[in-house]
């Protein structure tokens, strides 16, 4: 049922995009986001991972009348997310309202990001739904909210406005501490990343991930506690045993997409003033994913923040087709996104 709904949404997204009517595009985008909010808010607690845990945490969250800044959040460390939960608890004690409120805030920032960075916003939203919605809005809602906030900061990377960029990252950090990984990106984008930087960066990442796994594993394990107690759980046990290393297909998916986006730099940069910031972020993401491939959760969770920029990267590739040929691009993209959607929701 979900996959049929996605296909119908994508067909309408293509039709409305072809009309080139900004108001109609924005309206359809908002309506879709509203549907997604309700889909997330009324999800089955026993089907989606982490949902039961968040329900327990919410039930132990006080209302604003019993709240103290000295209270420690139950089940997680982020006080910003705890305060948000307190405010929601003050309005309603329903965990479904809790999920609805968080989903609404998250999708608000996602919609802003799609409209700001994507050449074709509805296609960008389709990418988000297929690739990220299940993990971020249905399970890992703290990181989903934090990463959605971080998306807005890319504008300030292009404008080199460090005050606004770090303010946004700081706010996102209050909701999930992994947002701290966005800090180095400001300094990385101070260098105009060239094509050869992309090639050599990925070559180094493959060498590190392929030939220095034991050294990296020792280094990360020894320093994991410096990044918080939760980080240690990503460096041992099942997180190492289930890691696929360089056999992880996601590595090659992102590498391929990165190289395509880089190869057509001369053309694509004309259609997006944030091209270089987006490419630097995606390079950063793919290098993290490849270098730390010996850790399942650590590599995927840290790299996924900047992988979000696929909402801009993938739709931009449609600009490589003229209007008559674009139906071919829509068809290829529709099949690919449907496959990704299937893997994330059905399998």
C-alpha positions, 0 to 999 in steps of 0.5 A, spaced: 500 500 500 505 504 501 509 503 495 503 504 491 502 511 494 509 513 493 508 511 486 502 516 485 505 521 489 511 521 484 507 521 478 503 527 481 510 530 482 512 530 475 506 532 472 506 539 477 513 540 476 512 540 468 507 545 469 512 550 472 507 553 477 511 555 483 504 556 487 502 549 485 508 546 487 509 549 494 501 547 495 502 540 493 509 540 497 505 543 503 499 538 503 504 532 502 508 534 508 501 534 512 500 527 510 507 525 512 506 528 519 500 524 520 503 518 517 508 519 522 504 521 528 499 515 528 505 510 526 504 503 529 509 503 535 510 496 535 513 496 528 518 501 528 524 501 532 525 506 537 518 508 537 516 504 544 523 507 547 520 514 545 513 513 548 516 510 555 521 517 555 515 521 553 511 518 559 516 519 564 517 527 561 514 532 566 510 538 564 512 545 564 509 545 571 514 540 574 520 541 570 526 543 573 532 545 568 537 541 573 533 535 571 536 529 567 532 527 561 530 520 561 533 515 556 537 520 552 542 526 553 540 532 549 536 537 554 534 541 548 529 535 546 527 534 553 525 541 553 521 540 547 518 534 550 516 538 556 512 543 552 509 538 548 507 534 554 504 540 557 499 541 551 497 534 551 499 527 554 498 523 548 504 520 545 501 520 538 500 528 539 508 528 541 510 524 535 505 529 531 508 535 534 515 533 532 514 530 525 510 537 524 517 541 526 521 536 522 517 536 516 517 544 516 524 544 516 525 539 511 520 543 506 524 549 507 530 546 505 527 542 499 524 549 497 531 553 498 536 548 495 532 543 490 531 545 483 525 541 483 522 541 490 517 536 489 522 531 486 527 533 492 521 531 497 520 524 493 528 523 494 527 525 502 521 520 502 524 514 499 531 515 502 530 518 509 523 519 511 523 512 514 529 512 519 528 519 521 521 521 522 519 514 524 525 511 528 531 516 530 526 522 531 531 526 535 537 526 529 531 527 524 529 533 527 537 536 528 539 534 521 533 537 518 535 544 522 542 543 519 539 543 512 538 550 513 545 552 515 548 550 508 546 557 505 550 560 510 556 556 508 555 559 501 555 566 504 561 565 509 556 567 515 559 563 521 555 566 526 548 564 523 551 557 521 554 555 528 548 558 531 544 553 527 548 547 528 548 549 536 541 549 536 541 542 532 546 540 537 541 541 543 536 536 539 542 531 537 549 531 539 551 528 533 550 535 529 557 537 532 559 533 526 557 539 522 562 544 525 568 542 521 564 543 514 565 550 515 572 550 515 572 545 509 568 549 505 573 555 506 577 551 501 574 551 494 573 543 493 576 542 486 575 535 482 581 532 483 580 534 491 574 529 490 578 524 487 583 524 491 579 524 497 575 518 496 581 514 494 584 516 501 578 514 504 578 507 500 585 506 502 583 508 510 577 503 510 580 498 506 587 497 509 587 500 516 581 498 519 584 495 525 588 501 526 582 506 525 578 501 530 583 501 535 583 509 535 575 510 535 574 505 540 580 508 545 576 515 544 569 514 543 568 516 550 570 523 549 564 524 544 559 521 550 557 515 553 552 513 547 558 513 542 561 507 545 555 502 543 557 504 536 564 501 536 563 494 539 559 488 539 554 487 533 555 494 530 562 491 528 560 484 527 554 486 522 558 492 519 560 490 511 566 494 511 567 496 503 562 491 501 557 496 503 553 498 497 551 504 500 558 506 499 558 505 492 551 508 491 554 515 494 561 515 491 557 514 484 552 520 485 558 524 488 562 523 481 556 524 477 555 531 481 562 532 480 563 531 473 558 535 471 560 541 475 560 546 469 553 545 468 550 544 474 553 550 478 550 554 474 543 552 476 545 552 484 549 557 487 550 553 493 553 547 488 560 547 492 557 547 499 553 541 497 558 538 494 563 539 499 558 536 504 557 530 500 564 529 499 565 529 507 559 524 508 561 519 503 569 519 506 566 518 513 562 512 510 567 509 507 573 511 512 569 508 518 566 502 514 568 497 519 563 500 524 555 499 522 552 505 526 557 509 527 559 510 519 552 510 517 549 515 522 554 520 522 555 520 514 547 521 513 547 528 516 550 531 509 547 525 505 541 529 506 543 534 500 541 528 496 535 532 496 538 537 492 543 533 488 539 528 485 533 533 482 539 537 479 541 531 475 534 532 471 537 539 468 542 535 464 536 533 460 532 538 455 525 539 456 523 533 451 528 528 454 526 529 461 521 524 461 527 519 460 530 522 467 523 522 470 522 514 468 529 512 471 529 516 477 522 514 479 524 506 478 530 508 482 527 511 488 521 506 488 526 501 489 530 505 495 523 506 498 521 499 497 528 497 501 526 502 506 519 500 508 517 493 505 523 489 506 
